[in-house]
Amino acid sequence: MSTAPLAVSFGWGPVEARVLVPRASCVVVVDVLSFTTSVGVAVERGAAVLPYRWRDATAEAYAREQDAVLAVARSRADGAHPWSLSPAGLREAPVPGSGRLVLPSPNGSTISVEAAAGRATVVAASLRNRTAVAHWLLGRGYGNADRPVAVIASGERWPDGSLRPALEDLLGAGAVLDALRAAGRTLTPEATAAATLWAATEDPVAALHGCDSGRELYEYGYPQDVEVAAEIDASTAVPVLVDGAFQEAP
């Protein structure tokens, strides 16, 4: 049995990302509800999105240093400050005057920042741009033995801070992985399992609305965020992290 590293791997959350990132030329971060979906919406409207790990006073200072607007919690967004982690809200909000938005997230942002520190190319993927991301990777030769790819499902957090696997991120990662598999890329067994789940899911839109994270957003009063996240292949934007900010790929 071969133990050689395979070209396309899959993992969960910040901890596994730290293991996979050093082996990868490109890291694809998937946080469907809602970080990478929000990144995609903002980038396709012309904004640069700066990921930040913490939602605290240091985020405010970082935004000032970067000449950027800080996204607030959904419940704090209003007409004067409409920028939050809500993809539906970002679709309606104007692009910040500086064109730069700091988007804190304990999951997707954290993985993005750490992956960038590992010198890998970092891409934000969601269900909205899964095919565009796969085509971009393939067009640049990623997913081969000499340019391996790690696809990371961000997941959520339990109250004790531990990883809570999230179906929406497994589906989002599987959607990208399935496209890479169809193009002949060699996947690890874990990546193959995620791709197979996506391919076998008869109604991924219904799954997104009905999963734990989707139901939570409904309960909190943000069903429109689930609706935006469920727009499969609606976007051709490929956000790539360059100099600390996600920007539209060339």
VEXROKE-996720 format. One record per atom (N, C-alpha, C): x, y, z. Coordinates in steps of 0.001 Angstrom, whole numbers, padded with zeros to 6 digits, always signed. Layout:
XYZ;...
This chain:
+000842-001197+000000;+000000+000000+000000;+000877+001248+000000;+000548+002215-000891;+001330+003448-000973;+001001+004377+000184;+002020+005019+000730;+001819+006028+001774;+002273+007402+001279;+002465+007545-000023;+002874+008836-000581;+001756+009852-000386;+002100+011101-000099;+001069+012128+000079;+000279+012321-001205;-001040+012483-001067;-001895+012683-002222;-002065+014170-002492;-002559+014479-003688;-002509+015857-004170;-003558+016757-003554;-004694+016211-003156;-005794+017018-002627;-006261+016413-001317;-006147+017176-000238;-006522+016680+001092;-007690+017485+001646;-008258+016976+002726;-009413+017604+003376;-009247+017508+004882;-009619+018587+005577;-009544+018572+007035;-010569+019503+007646;-010633+019428+008991;-011627+020189+009752;-010961+021204+010673;-011380+022432+010609;-011092+023424+011635;-009654+023876+011736;-009407+024824+012642;-008069+025411+012776;-006985+024409+013159;-007305+023444+014003;-006272+022517+014476;-005770+021634+013341;-006681+021028+012591;-006235+020177+011476;-005620+021018+010367;-006103+022255+010224;-005497+023135+009221;-004014+023342+009512;-003663+023452+010790;-002246+023653+011136;-001399+022460+010718;-001992+021275+010663;-001263+020081+010228;-001145+020046+008710;-002216+020412+008009;-002247+020276+006560;-001592+021439+005826;-001659+022637+006400;-001170+023825+005698;+000302+023718+005294;+001195+023239+006163;+002604+023174+005744;+002854+022281+004539;+001948+021363+004266;+002115+020451+003136;+001464+020971+001856;+000749+022096+001932;-000078+022550+000817;+000499+023785+000133;+000353+023837-001173;+000670+025047-001921;-000504+026012-001916;-001712+025467-001791;-002925+026284-001763;-003873+025729-000713;-004471+026628+000058;-005452+026258+001071;-006788+026879+000691;-007820+026054+000598;-009161+026519+000289;-009971+026487+001588;-010384+027662+002043;-011131+027784+003297;-012617+027807+002979;-013394+026981+003686;-014835+026890+003464;-015560+027144+004788;-016329+028225+004822;-017121+028588+006003;-018437+029155+005475;-019335+028255+005095;-020522+028614+004318;-021460+029537+005081;-021651+029302+006362;-022536+030134+007196;-021740+030723+008349;-020990+031863+008108;-021210+032642+006897;-019943+033333+006363;-018758+033044+006936;-017587+033858+006620;-017233+033863+005142;-017009+032681+004531;-016537+032710+003145;-017646+033120+002181;-018899+032860+002526;-019990+033389+001706;-019986+034913+001750;-019789+035480+002935;-019730+036936+003073;-018530+037515+002336;-017389+036844+002439;-016205+037300+001708;-016500+037358+000214;-017107+036307-000308;-017409+036278-001729;-018345+037393-002156;-019391+037644-001369;-020335+038711-001701;-019634+040063-001700;-018818+040313-000679;-018127+041598-000583;-017119+041780-001714;-016368+040734-002019;-015335+040835-003052;-015960+041027-004424;-017046+040340-004712;-017659+040495-006031;-018273+041878-006205;-018470+042604-005098;-018966+043979-005178;-017829+044996-005188;-016591+044504-005112;-015452+045398-005255;-014711+045727-003985;-015074+045121-002869;-014393+045388-001602;-013224+044428-001406;-012257+044865-000609;-011185+043995-000124;-011526+043623+001309;-011453+042338+001640;-011877+041853+002954;-010667+041359+003733;-010466+041951+004902;-009342+041575+005763;-009860+040651+006857;-009447+039383+006865;-009877+038482+007941;-009188+038845+009249;-009917+038682+010356;-009347+038942+011676;-009896+037913+012650;-009044+037430+013547;-009415+036277+014375;-010409+036590+015483;-010361+037797+016045;-011121+038069+017263;-012131+039185+017082;-013281+039038+017766;-014282+040102+017807;-014137+040828+019135;-013168+041718+019234;-012937+042444+020487;-012326+043798+020170;-011836+044484+021192;-011294+045823+021000;-010095+045820+020057;-009375+044710+020005;-008217+044677+019105;-008652+044735+017642;-009863+044263+017347;-010368+044341+015980;-010594+045793+015577;-011086+046587+016500;-011293+048016+016214;-009965+048699+015921;-008968+048394+016725;-007648+048987+016505;-007066+048528+015179;-007242+047256+014855;-006713+046731+013603;-007386+047415+012412;-008696+047609+012485;-009403+048269+011395;-008890+049691+011190;-008643+050403+012284;-008104+051762+012156;-006725+051743+011506;-005898+050807+011932;-004543+050708+011369;-004576+050416+009871;-005578+049673+009450;-005661+049231+008059;-006531+050142+007193;-006969+051264+007763;-007853+052179+007029;-009059+051419+006487;-009679+050643+007355;-010783+049782+006952;-011968+049979+007885;-013129+049569+007429;-014340+049554+008242;-014441+048194+008927;-014813+048191+010191;-014957+046944+010948;-016391+046431+010871;-016562+045195+010441;-017873+044561+010456;-018282+044281+011902;-019549+044514+012203;-020063+044318+013557;-020936+043066+013577;-021421+042713+014763;-022355+041594+014870;-023629+041926+014100;-024288+040898+013583;-025516+041124+012818;-026505+041996+013580;-026643+041741+014866;-027639+042463+015672;-027301+043940+015845;-026051+044317+015597;-025625+045705+015769;-025623+046488+014466;-025815+045811+013359;-025814+046502+012067;-027055+047375+011950;-026870+048573+011392;-027997+049481+011181;-027734+050319+009939;-028597+051285+009695;-028446+052103+008501;-027152+052871+008449;-026664+053280+009613;-025420+054045+009650;-024196+053152+009517;-024326+051910+009955;-023202+050972+009886;-023761+049602+009481;-023962+049373+008180;-024637+048159+007717;-023735+046955+007506;-022462+047062+007855;-021517+045983+007544;-021431+044986+008696;-021703+043730+008409;-021646+042666+009421;-021266+041369+008713;-021337+040263+009445;-021030+038951+008873;-022194+038413+008042;-023211+039213+007848;-024390+038799+007081;-024153+038963+005586;-024139+037874+004813;-023957+038029+003366;-025108+038783+002712;-026320+038597+003225;-027457+039345+002677;-027304+040827+002967;-026842+041153+004168;-026612+042548+004505;-025513+043168+003676;-024439+042433+003437;-023331+042955+002637;-023747+043162+001185;-024683+042370+000717;-025169+042547-000655;-025876+043889-000812;-026532+044336+000240;-027276+045594+000183;-026451+046793+000635;-025431+046566+001443;-024634+047666+001989;-023729+048264+000914;-023442+049566+001017;-022468+050144+000089;-021069+049622+000386;-020213+049647-000603;-018808+049311-000369;-018226+050404+000529;-017475+050051+001587;-016885+051082+002449;-016088+052097+001637;-016048+053339+002136;-015369+054401+001406;-013937+054067+001060;-013243+053396+001968;-011855+053009+001704;-011762+051765+000825;-012908+051100+000656;-012914+049849-000099;-012427+048659+000694;-012220+048838+002006;-011628+047787+002830;-012531+047478+004019;-012735+046191+004269;-013622+045730+005330;-012918+044680+006172;-012858+044889+007478;-012327+043885+008404;-013478+042992+008845;-013334+041691+008635;-014398+040736+008926;-013922+039721+009962;-014229+039958+011240;-013798+039001+012276;-014610+037706+012205;-013949+036608+012491;-014599+035299+012536;-013665+034345+013267;-014168+033643+014287;-013283+032748+015038;-012909+031488+014273;-013601+031215+013187;-013354+029983+012448;-012699+030273+011102;-013475+030765+010138;-012929+031002+008811;-011790+031996+008783;-011931+033101+009539;-010858+034101+009576;-009587+033527+010188;-009749+032810+011271;-008583+032241+011955;-007810+031310+011022;-008515+030441+010322;-007852+029518+009402;-007172+030287+008278;-007837+031308+007768;-007270+032099+006673;-005968+032769+007089;-005982+033395+008262;-004797+034103+008744;-003647+033128+008977;-003926+031997+009601;-002873+031037+009882;-002335+030393+008604;-003216+030150+007643;-002767+029562+006379;-001864+030523+005630;-002197+031799+005671;-001368+032795+005000;+000008+032880+005644;+000042+032726+006963;+001329+032756+007656;+002209+031591+007228;+001587+030508+006775;+002328+029356+006290;+002757+029474+004848;+002546+030629+004241;+002990+030961+002886;+002221+030233+001790;+001111+029621+002140;+000280+029019+001101;-000612+030089+000473;-000998+029874-000782;-002047+030689-001383;-003361+030325-000701;-004147+031333-000313;-005382+031092+000434;-006568+031584-000387;-007557+030714-000555;-008741+031013-001355;-009980+030797-000488;-010967+031687-000632;-012232+031553+000096;-013273+030933-000825;-013827+029788-000408;-014813+029080-001236;-016117+028917-000469;-017194+028875-001219;-018522+028628-000665;-019326+027877-001718;-020569+027602-001426;-021411+026972-002444;-021656+027907-003620;-021598+029205-003384;-021878+030187-004435;-020790+030203-005516;-019555+029870-005144;-018473+029972-006130;-017670+028682-006248;-018273+027560-005892;-017501+026310-005815;-016918+025920-007169;-017666+026083-008256;-017144+025724-009572;-016078+026708-010026;-016299+027993-009764;-015306+029005-010130;-013979+028753-009419;-014041+028399-008145;-012819+028103-007391;-012116+026885-007970;-012869+025829-008248;-012257+024618-008808;-011584+024912-010147;-012252+025672-011003;-011661+025998-012306;-010404+026854-012143;-010428+027766-011173;-009259+028612-010932;-008076+027752-010470;-008330+026833-009557;-007272+025942-009085;-006700+025113-010232;-007582+024538-011018;-007139+023690-012120;-006361+024492-013154;-006815+025712-013421;-006155+026532-014408;-004755+026955-014015;-004466+026907-012717;-003137+027299-012233;-002299+026109-011800;-002753+024929-012137;-001959+023734-011888;-001981+023236-010458;-002906+023729-009641;-003016+023218-008280;-003724+021863-008272;-003426+021104-007247;-004042+019792-007124;-003216+018677-007707;-001970+018988-008090;-001023+017959-008516;-000025+017688-007397;+000787+016664-007561;+001711+016279-006499;+002683+017398-006150;+003043+018214-007149;+003993+019288-006875;+003322+020574-006405;+001993+020633-006500;+001245+021812-006030;-000012+021334-005291;+000166+020687-004137;-000982+020101-003441;-001932+021146-002870;-003172+020735-002728;-004248+021581-002222;-004809+020971-000940;-005079+021812+000058;-005798+021397+001265;-007104+022171+001330;-008212+021455+001379;-009528+022073+001517;-009960+021921+002971;-010232+023047+003628;-010521+023044+005065;-011961+023472+005321;-012743+022580+005907;-014078+022926+006390;-013920+023578+007761;-014365+024815+007889;-014099+025577+009114;-014820+025020+010326;-016093+024613+010160;-016864+024140+011289;-017278+025275+012217;-017962+024903+013277;-018396+025851+014304;-017713+025498+015620;-018128+026161+016694;-017543+025899+018007;-018628+025504+019007;-018325+024507+019831;-019161+024208+020987;-018875+025250+022076;-019734+025324+023100;-019504+026325+024155;-018133+026243+024817;-017519+025050+024835;-016194+024927+025457;-015062+025293+024502;-015419+025755+023295;-014406+026159+022330;-013942+025064+021394;-014370+023833+021605;-013948+022735+020744;-014708+022771+019417;-014184+022052+018441;-014763+022045+017108;-016131+021376+017089;-017076+022039+016436;-018377+021441+016143;-018468+021256+014637;-018302+020037+014126;-018415+019837+012684;-019760+020357+012173;-019735+020997+011008;-020926+021651+010478;-021239+021092+009095;-022453+020611+008911;-022823+019986+007646;-022636+020934+006476;-022975+022224+006663;-022866+023158+005539;-021439+023287+005023;-020470+023197+005936;-019072+023300+005516;-018582+022003+004881;-019092+020882+005364;-018762+019602+004734;-019303+019560+003306;-020514+020066+003107;-021078+020113+001761;-020310+021092+000876;-019967+022261+001428;-019219+023239+000649;-017862+022721+000227;-017154+022093+001168;-015861+021503+000836;-016029+020372-000169;-017035+019533+000047;-017282+018423-000867;-017620+018893-002266;-018294+020042-002369;-018651+020575-003686;-017406+020962-004479;-016438+021577-003808;-015177+021914-004475;-014399+020642-004802;-014320+019750-003850;-013554+018520-004035;-014127+017650-005142;-015452+017626-005262;-016078+016826-006311;-015694+017343-007695;-015617+018671-007820;-015200+019252-009103;-013744+018920-009412;-012894+018906-008403;-011489+018539-008618;-011366+017057-008962;-012160+016241-008293;-012137+014807-008601;-012588+014546-010036;-013623+015269-010477;-014124+015095-011842;-013080+015468-012885;-012155+016366-012486;-011091+016784-013397;-009882+015860-013337;-009984+014801-012546;-008922+013806-012509;-007891+013993-011419;-008122+014940-010501;-007170+015120-009410;-007277+013957-008427;-006183+013633-007766;-006132+012513-006831;-006417+012998-005422;-007480+012488-004822;-007934+012932-003511;-007541+011929-002428;-007304+012417-001218;-007158+011526-000076;-008498+010840+000199;-008505+009747+000960;-009779+009113+001300;-010740+010066+002010;-010206+010934+002869;-011070+011893+003562;-011702+012871+002576;-010881+013351+001631;-011402+014260+000616;-012402+013547-000296;-012118+012302-000613;-013038+011520-001441;-014380+011350-000746;-014362+011106+000553;-015611+010940+001303;-016440+012224+001272;-015768+013376+001429;-016492+014649+001389;-017081+014887+000007;-016308+014605-001038;-016802+014769-002407;-017982+013848-002678;-017909+012624-002161;-018974+011650-002376;-020251+012069-001671;-020127+012651-000478;-021310+013143+000221;-022004+014229-000591;-021203+015163-001131;-021801+016207-001958;-022533+015598-003154;-021879+014694-003847;-022474+014102-005042;-023742+013319-004723;-023826+012774-003513;-024968+011948-003134;-026104+012741-002496;-025887+014013-002234;-026918+014834-001597;-027909+015303-002645;-029136+014782-002576;-030129+015058-003623;-030567+016522-003620;-030671+017132-002448;-031159+018509-002363;-030282+019289-001394;-029114+019754-001843;-028221+020477-000939;-028817+021777-000426;-029688+022410-001183;-030323+023643-000711;-031191+023341+000506;-031987+022281+000427;-032809+021897+001576;-031937+021506+002766;-030819+020841+002491;-029906+020459+003573;-029343+021686+004259;-029018+022713+003489;-028466+023933+004072;-029498+024617+004958;-030717+024705+004497;-031766+025339+005293;-032105+024521+006541;-031975+023196+006447;-032401+022349+007550;-031321+021961+008529;-030039+022232+008214;-028954+021841+009125;-028957+022723+010375;-028175+022324+011371;-028171+023046+012645;-027880+024534+012468;-026838+024861+011703;-026465+026266+011537;-027532+027036+010783;-028146+026406+009790;-029225+027056+009056;-030417+027337+009947;-030799+026363+010756;-031928+026556+011667;-031620+027646+012692;-030378+027701+013145;-030003+028743+014099;-030192+030130+013495;-029765+030294+012249;-029929+031603+011610;-031405+031939+011433;-032230+030958+011144;-033675+031195+011087;-034190+031654+012454;-033754+030969+013507;-034218+031311+014855;-033778+032713+015262;-032589+033123+014814;-032080+034446+015156;-032687+035543+014290;-033429+035149+013242;-034075+036144+012397;-033323+036494+011139;-032432+035590+010679;-031634+035879+009488;-031774+034786+008427;-032996+034427+008051;-033149+033384+007025;-032570+033794+005687;-032515+035111+005423;-031990+035572+004145;-030514+035227+003973;-029789+035076+005082;-028381+034692+004975;-028236+033260+004492;-029156+032395+004908;-029143+031020+004420;-029494+031000+002933;-030445+031834+002541;-030858+031884+001146;-029699+032303+000244;-028949+033309+000660;-027808+033746-000143;-026756+032636-000205;-026477+032010+000930;-025467+030947+000964;-025855+029764+000094;-027150+029582-000143;-027637+028436-000915;-027693+028702-002410;-027175+029840-002869;-027171+030162-004298;-026012+029437-004985;-026203+028182-005255;-025118+027332-005755;-024650+027806-007131;-023347+028044-007240;-022706+028466-008485;-023248+029791-009019;-023726+030657-008138;-024234+031956-008568;-023124+032966-008813;-021916+032676-008345;-020832+033649-008407;-019622+033083-009140;-018963+033947-009881;-017694+033576-010513;-016503+034216-009809;-016760+034931-008724;-015673+035574-007981;-014846+034535-007247;-013521+034696-007299;-012591+033819-006574;-011758+034712-005657;-012126+034815-004378;-011363+035661-003462;-010051+034987-003045;-008946+035688-003285;-007619+035200-002935;-006999+036171-001941;-006361+035632-000894;-005769+036463+000148;-004419+037003-000333;-004351+038316-000499;-003141+038985-000970;-002826+040140-000025;-001626+040123+000566;-001218+041185+001490;-002246+041405+002590;-002778+040317+003119;-003679+040391+004256;-005130+040653+003934;-005496+040726+002644;-006883+041009+002278;-007341+040092+001152;-008561+039595+001267;-009153+038843+000168;-009546+039809-000944;-009094+039493-002153;-009377+040309-003323;-009744+039397-004474;-010393+039956-005471;-010757+039174-006657;-009491+038655-007325;-009478+037352-007634;-008330+036756-008304;-008204+037328-009704;-006986+037477-010205;-006802+037953-011576;-007488+037016-012567;
